[in-house]
Amino acid sequence: MRTTLNISGDLIKEAEAIYQTGNRSKAVENALRDAIKMKKLEAFKQLKGKIQFDTNSVDKLRSLENDEK
């Protein structure tokens, strides 16, 4: 999808260097993917201590998955 964005040239150059793409679109796409992953990880970390896991059920599911392989 084509989109017009106003982004600092220095920021784009830094993203290109970090991702070693040589391509502005790929650099921005990679940076957005990383930003989204980080935000999702932060949200997941916020759940620590708020969710109870039944470890026996988790172990059972894992053993079933291994049996299928």
Backbone as a printed PyTorch tensor [residue, N CA C, xyz], in Angstrom:
tensor([[[  0.8440,  -1.1630,   0.0000],
         [  0.0000,   0.0000,   0.0000],
         [  0.8950,   1.2330,   0.0000]],

        [[  0.5700,   2.1480,  -0.8200],
         [  1.3230,   3.3920,  -0.8740],
         [  0.7650,   4.3770,   0.1310]],

        [[  1.6630,   4.9770,   0.8990],
         [  1.2680,   5.9520,   1.9100],
         [  2.3080,   7.0570,   1.9540]],

        [[  1.8550,   8.2690,   2.1260],
         [  2.7690,   9.3940,   2.2680],
         [  2.8930,   9.7280,   3.7450]],

        [[  4.1330,   9.7640,   4.2180],
         [  4.3990,  10.0710,   5.6220],
         [  5.4650,  11.1460,   5.7110]],

        [[  5.3820,  11.9670,   6.7240],
         [  6.4130,  12.9640,   6.9910],
         [  7.2580,  12.4400,   8.1410]],

        [[  8.4180,  11.8930,   7.8060],
         [  9.3190,  11.3160,   8.8000],
         [ 10.6800,  11.9770,   8.6400]],

        [[ 11.3030,  12.2620,   9.7570],
         [ 12.6120,  12.8910,   9.7540],
         [ 13.5940,  12.0730,   8.9030]],

        [[ 14.3450,  12.7640,   8.0740],
         [ 15.3540,  12.1060,   7.2420],
         [ 16.3970,  11.3840,   8.0800]],

        [[ 16.7850,  11.9930,   9.1920],
         [ 17.7620,  11.3650,  10.0820],
         [ 17.2170,  10.0630,  10.6590]],

        [[ 15.9380,  10.0640,  10.9990],
         [ 15.3040,   8.8640,  11.5480],
         [ 15.2580,   7.7530,  10.5030]],

        [[ 14.9430,   8.1070,   9.2880],
         [ 14.9160,   7.1210,   8.1990],
         [ 16.3160,   6.5580,   7.9700]],

        [[ 17.3220,   7.4120,   7.9370],
         [ 18.6990,   6.9520,   7.7280],
         [ 19.1290,   6.0070,   8.8440]],

        [[ 18.7390,   6.3230,  10.0710],
         [ 19.0910,   5.4640,  11.1990],
         [ 18.4050,   4.0990,  11.0780]],

        [[ 17.1440,   4.1080,  10.6860],
         [ 16.4150,   2.8430,  10.5020],
         [ 17.0470,   2.0220,   9.3870]],

        [[ 17.4220,   2.6730,   8.2960],
         [ 18.0820,   1.9620,   7.1920],
         [ 19.3910,   1.3380,   7.6570]],

        [[ 20.1180,   2.0630,   8.4870],
         [ 21.3990,   1.5490,   8.9910],
         [ 21.1750,   0.3810,   9.9450]],

        [[ 20.2020,   0.5020,  10.8290],
         [ 19.9290,  -0.5650,  11.7970],
         [ 19.4840,  -1.8310,  11.0960]],

        [[ 18.5890,  -1.6930,  10.1490],
         [ 18.0390,  -2.8690,   9.4590],
         [ 18.8340,  -3.2660,   8.2290]],

        [[ 19.8080,  -2.4610,   7.8720],
         [ 20.6910,  -2.7400,   6.7350],
         [ 19.9070,  -3.1450,   5.4890]],

        [[ 18.8930,  -2.3580,   5.1840],
         [ 18.0490,  -2.6910,   4.0480],
         [ 18.4570,  -1.9770,   2.7700]],

        [[ 18.9240,  -0.7350,   2.9060],
         [ 19.2090,   0.0450,   1.7040],
         [ 17.9210,   0.4560,   1.0050]],

        [[ 16.7990,   0.2230,   1.6890],
         [ 15.4920,   0.4820,   1.1150],
         [ 14.6360,   1.1290,   2.2050]],

        [[ 14.1750,   2.3240,   1.9540],
         [ 13.4110,   3.0580,   2.9690],
         [ 12.1340,   2.3270,   3.3760]],

        [[ 11.4160,   1.8230,   2.4030],
         [ 10.1520,   1.1460,   2.7100],
         [ 10.3750,  -0.0620,   3.6030]],

        [[ 11.3840,  -0.8680,   3.2790],
         [ 11.6820,  -2.0570,   4.0900],
         [ 12.1340,  -1.6590,   5.4920]],

        [[ 12.9250,  -0.6150,   5.5900],
         [ 13.3950,  -0.1520,   6.8940],
         [ 12.2240,   0.2870,   7.7590]],

        [[ 11.3030,   1.0500,   7.1890],
         [ 10.1300,   1.5110,   7.9380],
         [  9.2460,   0.3230,   8.3030]],

        [[  9.0550,  -0.5930,   7.3730],
         [  8.2350,  -1.7790,   7.6440],
         [  8.8410,  -2.6090,   8.7790]],

        [[ 10.1460,  -2.8220,   8.7440],
         [ 10.8060,  -3.5850,   9.8020],
         [ 10.6990,  -2.8700,  11.1500]],

        [[ 10.8670,  -1.5580,  11.1370],
         [ 10.7730,  -0.7910,  12.3730],
         [  9.3560,  -0.8620,  12.9520]],

        [[  8.3530,  -0.7850,  12.0980],
         [  6.9710,  -0.8900,  12.5580],
         [  6.6810,  -2.2780,  13.1210]],

        [[  7.1820,  -3.3120,  12.4520],
         [  6.9870,  -4.6800,  12.9600],
         [  7.6030,  -4.8180,  14.3550]],

        [[  8.8190,  -4.3010,  14.5100],
         [  9.4870,  -4.3770,  15.8130],
         [  8.7330,  -3.5800,  16.8740]],

        [[  8.2540,  -2.4090,  16.5150],
         [  7.5110,  -1.5800,  17.4670],
         [  6.2310,  -2.2940,  17.9140]],

        [[  5.5420,  -2.9170,  16.9820],
         [  4.3120,  -3.6460,  17.3040],
         [  4.6250,  -4.8330,  18.2040]],

        [[  5.6860,  -5.5770,  17.8850],
         [  6.0820,  -6.7180,  18.7220],
         [  6.3950,  -6.2690,  20.1420]],

        [[  7.1160,  -5.1570,  20.2630],
         [  7.4940,  -4.6540,  21.5850],
         [  6.2630,  -4.2360,  22.3870]],

        [[  5.3130,  -3.5690,  21.7510],
         [  4.1000,  -3.1370,  22.4500],
         [  3.2800,  -4.3480,  22.8920]],

        [[  3.2040,  -5.3740,  22.0390],
         [  2.4750,  -6.5920,  22.4060],
         [  3.1770,  -7.3020,  23.5620]],

        [[  4.4970,  -7.3270,  23.5280],
         [  5.2540,  -7.9520,  24.6110],
         [  5.0530,  -7.1970,  25.9190]],

        [[  5.0570,  -5.8700,  25.8630],
         [  4.8080,  -5.0650,  27.0570],
         [  3.4250,  -5.3660,  27.6250]],

        [[  2.4240,  -5.4610,  26.7510],
         [  1.0620,  -5.7590,  27.2040],
         [  1.0070,  -7.1440,  27.8340]],

        [[  1.7190,  -8.0950,  27.2450],
         [  1.7580,  -9.4560,  27.7770],
         [  2.4200,  -9.4700,  29.1570]],

        [[  3.4930,  -8.7110,  29.2980],
         [  4.1910,  -8.6410,  30.5850],
         [  3.3050,  -8.0450,  31.6750]],

        [[  2.3950,  -7.1690,  31.2990],
         [  1.4830,  -6.5600,  32.2630],
         [  0.5300,  -7.5920,  32.8630]],

        [[  0.3720,  -8.7240,  32.1840],
         [ -0.5200,  -9.7730,  32.6740],
         [  0.1240, -10.6380,  33.7540]],

        [[  1.4280, -10.4540,  33.9650],
         [  2.1380, -11.2720,  34.9480],
         [  1.4520, -11.1590,  36.3120]],

        [[  1.1420, -12.3070,  36.8800],
         [  0.5030, -12.3620,  38.1770],
         [ -1.0050, -12.1720,  38.1420]],

        [[ -1.5570, -11.8920,  36.9660],
         [ -2.9960, -11.6700,  36.8440],
         [ -3.7190, -12.8800,  36.2670]],

        [[ -2.9540, -13.8040,  35.7010],
         [ -3.5460, -14.9890,  35.0800],
         [ -3.0020, -16.2180,  35.7780]],

        [[ -3.8900, -17.1300,  36.0960],
         [ -3.4830, -18.3900,  36.7060],
         [ -3.4530, -19.4710,  35.6330]],

        [[ -2.3490, -20.2000,  35.5600],
         [ -2.2210, -21.2960,  34.6120],
         [ -2.3240, -22.6140,  35.3590]],

        [[ -3.0150, -23.5310,  34.7540],
         [ -3.0670, -24.8910,  35.2740],
         [ -1.9030, -25.6290,  34.6150]],

        [[ -0.7900, -25.7330,  35.3260],
         [  0.4220, -26.3140,  34.7340],
         [  0.2260, -27.7620,  34.3260]],

        [[ -0.6330, -28.4860,  35.0140],
         [ -0.9050, -29.8740,  34.6220],
         [ -1.5460, -29.9400,  33.2420]],

        [[ -2.4770, -29.0350,  32.9730],
         [ -3.1240, -28.9980,  31.6590],
         [ -2.1340, -28.5910,  30.5740]],

        [[ -1.2650, -27.6490,  30.8860],
         [ -0.2490, -27.2190,  29.9180],
         [  0.6780, -28.3850,  29.5950]],

        [[  1.1230, -29.0940,  30.6150],
         [  1.9960, -30.2510,  30.3950],
         [  1.2880, -31.3210,  29.5650]],

        [[  0.0030, -31.5440,  29.8320],
         [ -0.7630, -32.5380,  29.0820],
         [ -0.8580, -32.1490,  27.6100]],

        [[ -1.1450, -30.8710,  27.3390],
         [ -1.2160, -30.3990,  25.9540],
         [  0.1220, -30.5580,  25.2420]],

        [[  1.1970, -30.2340,  25.9470],
         [  2.5180, -30.3770,  25.3410],
         [  2.8180, -31.8310,  25.0150]],

        [[  2.4420, -32.7400,  25.8990],
         [  2.7200, -34.1570,  25.6370],
         [  1.8760, -34.6480,  24.4680]],

        [[  0.6450, -34.1480,  24.3390],
         [ -0.1940, -34.5140,  23.1950],
         [  0.4120, -34.0140,  21.8860]],

        [[  0.9410, -32.7910,  21.9170],
         [  1.5830, -32.2400,  20.7220],
         [  2.7930, -33.0710,  20.3410]],

        [[  3.5750, -33.4870,  21.3210],
         [  4.7680, -34.2870,  21.0560],
         [  4.3910, -35.6620,  20.5230]],

        [[  3.2740, -36.2300,  20.9930],
         [  2.8140, -37.5300,  20.5190],
         [  2.4120, -37.4860,  19.0630]],

        [[  1.9040, -36.3230,  18.6210],
         [  1.4590, -36.1480,  17.2320],
         [  2.6370, -36.0900,  16.2660]],

        [[  3.8030, -35.7450,  16.7530],
         [  4.9790, -35.5750,  15.8860],
         [  5.6240, -36.8680,  15.5860]]])
